[in-house]
Amino acid sequence: MANSFKKMTTSGVIKRLHSGMFIRLDDIHVKEGFNKREDDDRTRQADDELFEFLSAGGRVPALEVIPREDGGVWIVEGHRRHRCYVRCRDAGKPVEFINIVPFEGNDVDRVARIMTSNNQLPLTAIEQAAVVKELAAFNLTKQEIAQKVHKSVGTIEKLLTLAMANHDVQQSVKAGAVSVDVAVDRVKEHGEKAGEVLEQDKAIAAAAGKKKVTRSIIAPEISVKKARRAVELLALAKISEDGVITLDGLALAEVLEIIDEQKKIAADRSRLAA
């Protein structure tokens, strides 16, 4: 007979109290490779803060779990809380029974839950890309993935591109040296050479005194407001039968100022790329 919450309650593995369901910490298990969060400085710092919070008697939401065939439960949502419960016990705190709730959904929903939880440290772009890649392996369409994780289709497309990018591209994004938008643009344009191009982009950013490569660094443009203003001014111009545009006075001066700004942007871009 398959393991179930009812079976575990009857056998005493799970306690049902007025405040919910509880299970021993040792009966909570982590499925290898399920959680996509990386063990980096950001995560470790957040774990330290959560550990201190729990040690001081802080309360956190219940872990979302599913029955484990070999006994106990698997964590679906709450991996960081579980790690910190273990740390609290190791530090001598009286941690034994942990509050749990049944996760409702299938195998696809479990993976999607990694991104939709509101009780955890937000996933980085690289971590989100790993989740989206796994969901795509279930043969879900981009639209279906977007619905599952509450993101736009455009965002899913970017994350899938990032998930399939070469390691050097992903490392640049992970390090915060390159924005996701720039990385995705470079992969689409240069494919396997994207990493090399990004190294050039980093050099350009550094020359401009910037620590991160963004679209404004690699492709600076005049503001939308000024571009719209230029169109408005040109709409006031006189156009002869042979196509000559005539504009004078303050309108001409303002258009020329916008044109000069665009020329400067183009010149700076060429200088930095040289």
C-alpha positions in Angstrom: 0.0 0.0 0.0 1.4 3.4 -1.0 2.4 5.7 1.7 -0.1 8.5 2.5 -0.8 11.2 5.1 -3.7 9.1 6.4 -1.4 6.1 6.8 1.3 8.2 8.6 -1.3 9.7 10.9 -2.7 6.3 11.8 0.8 4.9 12.6 1.7 8.0 14.6 4.4 9.3 12.3 2.3 12.4 11.8 0.6 14.2 14.8 -2.6 16.1 14.1 -3.0 18.9 16.6 -5.4 21.8 16.7 -2.7 24.0 15.1 -2.1 21.6 12.2 0.0 18.6 11.1 3.4 17.9 12.6 6.1 15.4 11.8 9.6 14.7 13.2 12.5 16.5 11.6 14.2 13.2 10.9 11.1 12.1 8.8 11.5 15.1 6.5 13.6 14.3 3.4 15.2 16.3 0.6 15.1 14.9 -2.9 18.5 15.4 -4.5 18.4 17.8 -7.4 14.9 19.0 -6.8 15.6 22.4 -5.3 17.3 24.7 -7.8 18.7 27.2 -5.3 22.5 27.5 -5.5 24.7 27.4 -2.5 26.3 30.8 -2.8 27.1 33.7 -0.5 23.6 35.3 -1.1 21.9 32.1 0.0 24.2 31.4 2.9 23.7 35.0 4.3 19.9 34.6 4.0 20.2 31.2 5.8 22.2 32.8 8.6 19.5 35.4 9.1 16.7 32.8 9.1 18.7 30.6 11.5 19.0 33.6 13.9 15.3 34.3 13.6 14.3 30.7 14.3 16.8 30.5 17.2 15.1 33.5 18.8 11.7 31.8 18.7 10.5 33.2 15.3 7.6 31.6 13.6 7.6 30.6 9.9 5.0 29.0 7.6 4.6 25.2 7.5 6.6 23.2 5.0 4.7 21.9 2.0 5.4 18.2 1.6 4.3 15.0 -0.2 4.4 11.4 1.1 7.7 9.5 0.5 7.2 5.8 -0.5 10.1 4.7 1.8 8.5 6.6 4.8 8.2 10.1 5.9 7.8 13.0 3.5 9.6 14.8 0.7 9.9 18.6 0.8 8.3 20.5 -2.0 8.5 24.0 -0.6 10.5 25.1 2.4 14.1 23.8 1.8 15.7 26.8 3.5 13.5 26.5 6.6 14.3 22.8 6.8 18.1 23.5 6.7 17.7 26.1 9.4 15.6 23.7 11.6 18.5 21.2 11.4 21.0 24.0 12.3 18.8 24.9 15.3 18.8 21.3 16.5 22.5 21.0 16.0 22.9 24.1 18.1 21.0 22.5 21.0 17.6 24.0 20.4 14.6 21.7 21.3 13.6 21.1 17.6 11.7 17.8 17.1 8.3 18.1 15.4 7.9 20.4 12.4 4.6 21.9 11.1 3.7 20.6 7.6 0.9 20.9 5.1 0.1 18.6 2.2 1.2 19.9 -1.2 -1.6 19.8 -3.7 -0.6 19.2 -7.3 1.2 16.9 -9.7 4.9 16.5 -10.5 4.8 19.6 -12.8 3.2 21.7 -10.2 5.9 20.7 -7.7 8.6 22.0 -9.9 6.7 25.2 -10.6 6.2 25.8 -6.9 9.9 26.4 -6.5 9.3 29.7 -8.4 5.9 30.7 -7.0 6.6 30.6 -3.3 6.2 33.9 -1.5 7.9 32.6 1.7 11.4 32.2 0.4 14.4 34.2 -0.8 13.6 35.1 -4.4 15.4 32.9 -7.0 18.1 34.5 -9.1 17.7 34.6 -12.9 20.0 31.6 -13.2 18.0 29.6 -10.6 14.7 30.6 -12.4 16.2 29.5 -15.7 17.0 26.0 -14.2 13.3 25.7 -13.0 11.9 26.7 -16.4 14.3 24.3 -18.2 13.0 21.4 -16.1 9.4 22.5 -16.7 10.1 22.5 -20.5 11.4 18.9 -20.2 7.8 18.0 -19.3 6.9 19.1 -22.8 5.0 22.1 -21.6 4.6 25.0 -24.0 6.0 28.4 -23.1 2.4 29.6 -22.5 1.8 26.7 -20.1 5.0 27.4 -18.2 4.1 31.1 -18.0 0.8 30.2 -16.4 2.4 27.7 -14.0 5.0 30.2 -12.6 3.0 33.4 -13.0 5.4 35.0 -15.5 4.9 36.5 -18.9 5.7 34.4 -22.0 8.4 36.9 -22.9 10.1 36.3 -19.5 9.9 32.5 -20.0 11.5 32.8 -23.5 14.4 34.8 -22.0 14.9 32.3 -19.2 14.9 29.4 -21.6 17.5 31.1 -23.7 19.6 31.7 -20.6 19.1 28.1 -19.5 20.5 26.9 -22.8 23.4 29.4 -23.0 27.0 28.3 -22.6 28.5 28.2 -19.1 30.6 31.4 -19.5 27.5 33.4 -20.4 25.6 32.0 -17.4 28.6 32.8 -15.1 28.6 36.4 -16.3 25.0 36.7 -15.4 25.4 34.9 -12.1 28.3 37.2 -11.1 26.1 40.3 -11.8 28.5 41.5 -14.5 25.9 41.2 -17.3 22.2 41.8 -17.3 19.9 39.0 -18.4 18.6 41.1 -21.3 22.1 41.7 -22.7 23.1 38.0 -22.2 20.0 36.8 -24.1 20.5 39.4 -26.9 24.1 38.3 -27.3 23.2 34.6 -27.4 20.5 35.2 -30.0 22.9 37.3 -32.1 26.2 35.4 -31.7 25.3 31.9 -30.5 28.4 30.0 -29.3 30.5 33.2 -29.6 28.2 35.1 -27.1 30.7 34.6 -24.2 33.5 36.2 -26.2 31.3 39.1 -27.2 30.2 39.6 -23.6 33.9 39.9 -22.5 34.2 42.8 -24.9 31.0 44.3 -23.5 32.5 44.1 -20.0 35.6 46.0 -21.2 33.3 48.7 -22.7 31.4 49.0 -19.5 34.6 49.2 -17.4 35.9 52.0 -19.7 32.7 53.8 -19.1 33.1 53.4 -15.3 30.2 50.8 -15.0 30.3 47.5 -13.2 27.5 45.9 -15.1 26.8 45.5 -18.8 23.3 46.7 -19.6 21.5 47.6 -22.8 22.2 51.3 -22.2 25.9 50.5 -22.2 26.1 48.4 -25.4 23.4 50.3 -27.3 22.8 53.8 -25.7 19.9 55.7 -27.2 18.3 59.1 -26.7 15.2 58.9 -24.5 11.8 58.0 -25.9 10.6 61.4 -24.7 13.2 63.3 -26.8 12.6 61.0 -29.8 8.8 61.7 -29.6 9.6 65.4 -29.3 11.7 65.4 -32.5 8.8 63.8 -34.4 6.4 66.4 -33.0 8.7 69.2 -34.2 9.2 67.7 -37.6 5.4 67.4 -38.0 5.4 71.3 -37.9 7.9 71.5 -40.8 7.0 72.5 -44.3 7.6 69.9 -46.9 8.1 70.9 -50.5 6.9 68.9 -53.5 10.4 67.6 -54.1 10.6 66.4 -50.4 12.7 69.2 -48.9 11.9 69.7 -45.2 12.0 73.3 -43.9 12.0 74.1 -40.2 13.2 77.4 -38.6 13.3 79.3 -35.4 13.1 77.7 -32.0 11.7 74.5 -33.5 14.8 74.1 -35.7 17.1 74.8 -32.8 15.4 72.1 -30.6 15.6 69.5 -33.4 19.3 70.3 -34.0 20.0 69.9 -30.3 18.4 66.4 -30.3 20.3 65.4 -33.4 23.6 66.6 -31.8 22.8 64.4 -28.8 22.3 61.4 -31.0 25.6 62.1 -32.8 27.4 62.3 -29.5 25.9 58.9 -28.4 27.0 57.3 -31.7 30.5 58.8 -31.3 30.9 57.6 -27.7 29.7 54.1 -28.7 32.3 53.9 -31.5 35.0 55.2 -29.1 34.3 52.7 -26.4 34.1 49.9 -28.9 37.5 50.8 -30.5 
